[in-house]
């Protein structure tokens, strides 16, 4: 094989490899564009009970599991028509 024919084979092989590489990278980019538009949804509006219970939890300085438990009990009691005060056990830190 001569030098010119070797160069021609390498050039053709490079073109095939490059075309495949570009085809593989373009497909995921299209999927991420579609995924980002699907992920853009309108934010949920929170109920008045939820907002009030969050304010109460902030005032008490609750975080983590204690905050979640307090808000859960507060929202349940508010929706049941009772006062927004939770059970006494949730007041402990």
C-alpha positions as CSV (number, residue, x, y, z in Angstrom):
1,X,0.0,0.0,0.0
2,X,1.3,3.4,-0.9
3,X,1.4,6.4,1.4
4,X,-1.4,8.2,-0.6
5,X,-3.8,5.2,-0.3
6,X,-3.1,4.9,3.4
7,X,-3.9,8.6,3.9
8,X,-7.1,8.2,1.9
9,X,-8.2,5.3,4.1
10,X,-7.5,7.2,7.3
11,X,-9.4,10.3,6.0
12,X,-12.5,8.3,5.1
13,X,-12.4,6.4,8.4
14,X,-12.1,9.8,10.2
15,X,-15.2,11.1,8.4
16,X,-17.3,8.1,9.4
17,X,-16.2,8.3,13.0
18,X,-16.8,12.0,13.2
19,X,-20.3,11.7,11.7
20,X,-21.2,9.1,14.2
21,X,-19.9,11.2,17.1
22,X,-21.9,14.2,16.1
23,X,-25.1,12.1,15.7
24,X,-24.7,10.7,19.2
25,X,-24.3,14.1,20.9
26,X,-27.2,15.8,19.1
27,X,-29.9,13.4,20.3
28,X,-29.5,13.9,24.1
29,X,-29.5,17.7,23.6
30,X,-32.9,17.5,22.0
31,X,-34.2,15.4,24.9
32,X,-33.0,17.8,27.5
33,X,-34.7,20.7,25.7
34,X,-38.0,18.9,25.7
35,X,-37.5,17.9,29.4
36,X,-36.9,21.5,30.5
37,X,-40.0,22.8,28.8
38,X,-42.1,20.0,30.4
39,X,-40.6,20.7,33.8
40,X,-41.6,24.4,33.6
41,X,-45.0,24.3,35.3
42,X,-46.9,27.0,37.1
43,X,-46.1,27.0,40.8
44,X,-48.7,25.6,43.1
45,X,-50.7,28.1,45.1
46,X,-50.8,27.3,48.8
47,X,-54.0,27.4,50.9
48,X,-54.6,30.0,53.5
49,X,-54.3,27.3,56.2
50,X,-51.0,26.2,54.9
51,X,-49.6,29.8,54.8
52,X,-50.9,30.5,58.3
53,X,-49.4,27.3,59.7
54,X,-46.1,28.1,58.1
55,X,-46.1,31.5,59.7
56,X,-46.7,29.9,63.1
57,X,-43.9,27.4,62.6
58,X,-41.6,30.2,61.6
59,X,-42.5,32.2,64.7
60,X,-41.7,29.1,66.9
61,X,-38.4,28.5,65.0
62,X,-39.3,25.0,64.0
63,X,-37.2,23.1,61.4
64,X,-37.1,19.6,59.9
65,X,-39.3,16.9,61.3
66,X,-40.7,19.0,64.1
67,X,-41.8,21.7,61.5
68,X,-43.4,19.0,59.3
69,X,-45.3,17.5,62.2
70,X,-46.4,20.8,63.5
71,X,-47.7,22.0,60.0
72,X,-49.5,18.7,59.4
73,X,-51.4,18.9,62.7
74,X,-52.1,22.6,62.2
75,X,-53.5,22.2,58.7
76,X,-55.6,19.2,59.8
77,X,-57.1,21.1,62.7
78,X,-57.7,24.2,60.5
79,X,-59.5,22.3,57.8
80,X,-61.6,20.5,60.4
81,X,-62.9,23.9,61.5
82,X,-61.0,24.0,64.7
83,X,-58.6,26.6,65.9
84,X,-55.2,26.7,64.1
85,X,-53.5,25.5,67.3
86,X,-51.8,22.1,67.1
87,X,-51.6,19.4,69.7
88,X,-49.4,20.4,72.8
89,X,-46.8,17.7,72.0
90,X,-45.8,19.6,68.8
91,X,-44.9,22.7,70.8
92,X,-41.8,21.0,72.4
93,X,-38.4,21.5,70.8
